[in-house]
């Protein structure tokens, strides 16, 4: 079966309230003790496959899970295990999952690692000890299970506390589940989390606390898709980058790369919402302000670090004085607080809803009521052509533009790049890759030019308290005209790039 669920971290101050809310009505409590297994070389974990034996009350269950169609779906197969005595602890057997989608993925993972499934040696890697409170309920047209977990994940002498809520779809519409999740988020301050207990155990076994930053991957699109299908695939790809990085940031990761990749994901998402708006008329205008606020709040720390660790050393290397940087008038929120903010969390849930296919009932309608949408190629070609024209047009007189207008050119160039990456398979990935490669020199030049403009504004503001900052203002400003000419030269070359969306 395929599992669809949302998992949330519960702040300790809300733990009692959430547990009490789940325990209302017909609920049950049980202790879940699990042991997870893998091959000695981690062949299953390498493919994000989970294999566990879990004691649920008095029964034993073997479970295998593997990635599904998106970050929130997983293939799952459960097998109850009979034991001769209640005290017996069963061992895992891969053949219990034979003939299932998970079993096929396990075989594929093992063979890719050069192992014969029938001869694999499985070893325990980590375990969990959880006190779970569950309740099934109806919401809208769906039946869902609420599960509040508290306990710990343990690997050797390392452990990590668990305090989380899972909402799993048992039947009906994911949209109804998401609407329930929004209400619980507003009531209890929950934050979405994509780090499973298994992933947490893997990290503990390796002695690490946070996962690697997740970079963008192209969406799965093809030339036969209509606009709404392309839009959903692109939103899903953006979320596949945003959600894992947001989970790490919300958990307090100090790694700047998590913040950076989350901002890249937000920027890509905003491009999709803007350039594909005709494919999704139900886009909520309220999404944009929440995304912009998070993007800017997460970027302010990056701008300060770039200024102090990159630009200021350059200034001092040419003889400029040190600068006494003033403290912000108001304390900046920590990245974790930005991600856990209610407006941002609610937008994430709305975007998950937007990435899901429409209700299946529409497919059951009589043929006369079904409308086949046209392939997305034509409108996408028009959007790409318009962005290309605008970039080339503004590039011809880039050095004459005001800084704000130059910044708009940079943002438009980014949108052209992201849209090209999104739809490359529709028009031919090889041709698209050659075109996108032609954009890179201009992206780099405009990025450096914009960083200098941001630095000039920051030094000018700092000069109100420390006159030493005027040296940096003058030095950086003197370099901007030449930098603008270099940007124009790079933009001019885009005009000669072969546009991959044009018919051969």
N, C-alpha and C positions, 0 to 999 in steps of 0.2 A: 504494500500500500504506500501511498504518498502522504506524508505528514505536512500540514501547514499550521504553524504556530508562531506566536510572538512571545519573546522572553524579555522580561524587564528586571532591572536591578531595583531593589527596594531599599530606600534609605533606612538605616537603623531606627531613626526617630518615627518612621511610619510602620515599622514591622508589626507591632501589636495590632494596629488598626487594620492592616491588610490581612493578617492572619485571621482576625476576628470576622472580617467581611467574607472571606472565603469559607469560613466555618459555619456560616448561616445556613439554615434549611437542612436539607438532606446531604450532609457531608460525611467524609470519613478521614480518619487519620491512620497513617501506617509508617513503619520504619522501613527504609529502602537501603539495603547494604549491597553495594555492587563492586565487582572486580573487573577491570578492563584488561584485554589481552591483545597482543600483537606478535608478529614474528620477531626474531632476534634483530633483524635489520630494519624494523619499522615499515614494512611494505604496505600495511594497511593504512597507517597514519599518513604515509606519503600521499595517499589518494583520498585523504579525509574520510576514511571508512572507520567506523567504530564497531567493536565487538565486545560485548560484555555479558557476564553472568550476574544476575541480580536476585537477591532474596527479597521477595515482596510479601511481607507478613510471614506465612508458613510455606509459601510456594517458591519455586525457583523458575526463573525465566531467562532464556538466552535471547539476546537482541542484537541485531546487526543494523546499522544505519549507514547511508551513503548520500552524497550530495544529490539534490533533485534539480529541478529546472531553474531555480533561482536561490538567492541567499536565504529565503524563508521556507523553502520546501526541502524535504528530505525523503528518500526512500527508507522504509523501515519494515523489518520482518521480525516477529516475535514467536518464540516456540517455548511452551511450558515443558519443563523437564520433570519427569517422575523419578523419585529416589526411593531406594529400599527403606531407608530410615530417615527420620526427620533431621538427624544430625549429619547426614551425608552432605558433602559439598561437591556438586557435579563439576566436571571439567568441560570446557568448550569443545564443540565438534562442528567443523565448518559444513559438513554435509547436511546439518539441520536446515540450512538455508538453500539447499539445492533446488533448482527450478524456479527461483524467484528473481526479480530484478536485482535485489541486493546480492544474491548468490552469484549472479553473472558478473557483477562488478567486483566482487571479491576474487573470483577466478581470474578476471582480467588483470587486477592489481598484482596478484601473485605471479602470474606468468610474465608480466612486464618486469618483475624483479628476478626472473629466472628461477622461479620455484614451482615445483609440482604441487598443486593443492592437496593431493592425497598424502604427501610426505611432509607437510609443513609442521614445524614445531612451534606451538604457541606458548608465550610466556606472559605472566601477569606483569603489568606495568604501573598501574596506580589504582586507587579505589575511592569510593565515596560512601559516606554515611549520612543519610538524609532523613529528617523527619518531615513527612509530606502531609499537607492537608488539601483535600480535593473536593470539588463540588461540580456536578454537571448542571447546566442551566440552559434555558432557551433565551435567545436574544434575536429579535427580528425573525428572519427565516432560518436561523442557524441554531444548531445545538453545539455547545462548546463545553470544554472542561477547564476549570480554573484549578491550578495547582500551585500552592505556596510551599516553597522548599526552604528549609534552614538546616544547616549542618556544616559539613566540610568535605573538601577534596583532599586526598592525602597521597603523596608519593614519597616513599622512604620516610625520612624525618622532616619533610617539608609538608605544610598544609596551607589551605586557603579557605576562609570562611565562605559559606553560601547563604545568601538571603535574597531570594528572587521569586518572581511570579511568572508562570507560564500560562498562556491562554491558547489552547489547542482546539482546532476545528474538528468536530466529530462528524458533522453533516451540515449541509446548507451552504450559504454564501460567505466567502471570506470577507465581503464588505460588511456584513453584520458583525462579524468578529471584530473588525477594525473599529466600527462605531462603538462597540462596548469598550475596546481598549482605550479609545479617546476619553471616554467618561472616567475610566479608572485612572488614567494619567492625570486628568484635571483634579481628581479627588485626592490622589495619594502621591503626586509628584514622582511618578515612575519614570525611568529612562530606558529606552530600548537598548538591548544588549545582544550581540550576535555570538558572544564567546560561550560555547557550550561547556558543560562540566567535563566532557572528554577533552576538549581543547585546553581547558584549565589544567587537567591532569597531565597532559602532554608537556605543558610548559613547566609544571612543577618537576616532572621527571628530568627535565633538561636544565633545571635551575634558573629559568627565566620567568619574569613576571608578565611581560607584555609581548604580543606578537609583532611580526614585521608589518610595516606600513603596506597597505594594499594600493597598488597602482591601477590606473584605468585599463580596462580590457574592452575590445570592440564589441558592440552588440551583435547578436545573431540576426542578421537581416538578409533578405535576398530580393531579387528584382521583381518577383511576383507579389510581394507584399503591398497591401494598400497603406494609405497614410496612417490610420489609427494603429495598425499592426507595427509599423516602423516606430511610431511614437512610443508605444508600450515597451518595445524591445530596447529602445534607447534609454527610457526612464529606468528600466530594470538594470541596464548596464551601469548607469550613473549610481544607482542605489547600491550595486554590488561593490562599488568603490567607497561610497560615503558611509554606509552603515558600519562596516568593520572598523574603519578609522574613527568614526564618531564614538563607537563603543570603547575603544582604547583611550581616547581623549577624556570621555566622561569618567572613566575609571582612574584618571589621574596620571596617564602616561606622560613622562617628561620629554619624550622623543619629539623634537620639532618636526620630524618627517611625518608623523601621524597628522599633525595640524596642517602641514603643507598639502598632503594628499587629500585631506578632507576639503580644503579650500579649492583644490583643483577639481574635485568632484562637484562641489557647489557651482563653480564657474561653468563646467561642462553642462550641468543640469540647467542652469539659467539659459545657456545657449539653446538647449533643446526646447525649453518652454517658450522662448522668443521666436525661434526660427521655424518651429513646427506647430505654432499656435492654431493654424488652420486645420490641423489634423485632430485637435483635441479642444473643441469649443468649451468644454466644461472646466478648463483650467481656472482655478480660483485666483483672482487678482491679489488676494491676501497672502499667497505664498511668497511672492517676490519680496515684500518688505522684510519678512522674517528671514529669508535667505540672505538678503543684503546685510541685514543687521549682524547676523552670525558671521558672514564672510568678512565684514569690516572689523568686527571685534577680534576675530581670530588673526586678522592681518596686522593689527596694530603692534602686537608683540614682535612679529617678523620685521616690520618696518624699523622699530627701535633697534633691534639686534643688528640689522643690516647697517644702520646708520653708525652705531657705536663700534661694531666689530670690523666693518669693511670700509665705509667711507671715511670715518675719522682717522684711521691709520694712514690712509692715502693723503689726507690733508696734512698730517704731521710729517709725512715723508717728504713733502715739498716745502717744509719750513713753517707750516701753519701752527698756531698755538693750540694747546688743549682747550677743551670746552667743558664748562660745568653744566651738565644737563639738568634742567629743572625736573622736579617730580611732577607727575600729572596732577592736574587740579583735583581730580577725583580718582580714587583707586580703580584701576582697570579690573574687570572681572577675570578670574582665572579661566583658561580655556575649558576646563571641566564644567564650570558654571555656565558658560556660553552654550555648550552642547546640551546640558541638562535643562536649559531654559524651556518653559512650557511652549512658547510659540514655535520654537525650532522643532521640538519633539512632535508637536501636532502636525507640522508640515511634513515631517518624515512619514508619519502614518498616512497622511493624505496622499503622498506620492506613492507609497506602497499600494494603496487602493488604485491609483491611476495606472500602475504598471500591470494590473491584473486583467485578464481577458474579460469581455462582457459576459453577463449571465448566460448560461448555456440555454436558457429557454428560448432565446432569440433564434438559435440554430434549429429549433423544433418548429418554428413558425411555418405556415404554408409557403410554398415557393413564391406566390404572388406578393407576400408580405416581406420577403427577404430582398434586400438591395445589395448587389455586389459592388463594392467600392472599387474605384479605378486604382491601378497601380500608382505608387507614390513617385515614380520616376519624373514625371512632367513637372509637378510643383516643386520637387526638390531641385531639379535642374534650374528652375527659375530663381529659387532662393540663392543657390550657389553663384549663379551668374550675376545677380544683383550685388551680393557681397563683394565679389571679385571686381566688378566695375567701380564700386564705391572706394575700395582700397586703392585701386590704380589711379582713379581720379584725384583723390586727396594726396596720393604719393607724389604727384607731379609738382605740387607746390607746398610740400610738407613743411619746409623751413619758414614759410610765411604764415603758417597757422599759429594761433594762440596756443599756449600750453594745454588748455582744456580740450581744444579741438585735436591737438596731437594725441592726447590721451584717448580720445574717441576713436582715432584711427587704429591705435594699438588694440583696443577692445574689439573693434570690428574685425581686425586681422585674426584675433584669437577665435572669434565666432566662425570665421571662414575655415580656420584650421579644424576646429572641433566638429563642425558640421560635415566637413570633408571626411574626417575619421569615422564619424557615425555611419555615413552612407556609402563608404568605399566599396563594400561588396556588391552594391546594387549596380555600380557603374564599371567595376573592374578594379580589383585591389592593386594590381601592378601599376596601372595608369595613375590611380589615385596616389599611391605611394610616391611616384616620381613628382607629381605636382606638389604634394605636401612637403617634400624635401626642398623644393624651390622656395617655400615660405620661410624656412628656418633662419636664413641670414637676416631677413627683415624682422622676424620675431625677436631675435637676439639683440639687434640694433635698437629696436624700439623699446625693448625691456630695459636696456642700460640707460637709454635717454630718459625714460620715465622715472627710473630709480633716482637719477640725478635731479630731476624736477621735484620729486618728493623731498629729497634731501635739502634742496635750496629752500623750500617752504619751511622745513623743520628748523634749519639754521637761522632763517630770518626771524622765526618766532622766538627762538632761544636768545637771539641778539637783544631782545628787550630786557633780558636779565644779565646776559654776559656778552659784552661788546666784542669779545674775542671771536664770536661766531661770525662776525662780518667778513673775516678773512675767507672762511669757507664759502660764504655767499658769493663773494667776488670771484674766487677761483673756479667754483663750479659753474657760475653764470658765464664766465669767459669761454668755457669749453662747450657750451650748449649750441652755439651756431654751427660749429664744425660737426658736432654730433648730429644735428638736424640734417645737414647735408649728407652725412653717411646714411642716415635713415632713408632719405629720399632716393639715394642711389640703390639701396637694397630694395626699396619698394618698386622702383622702375623695372627691376629685373622680373618682378612678378607679372608684369604686363606681357612678357615674352613666354611665360610658362604655358605649357600645353594644358588646356582645361579638360580634365578627365571626364566631365559630365557631358561634353559636346559629342554629338554623333560623329562617328568616323567618316 
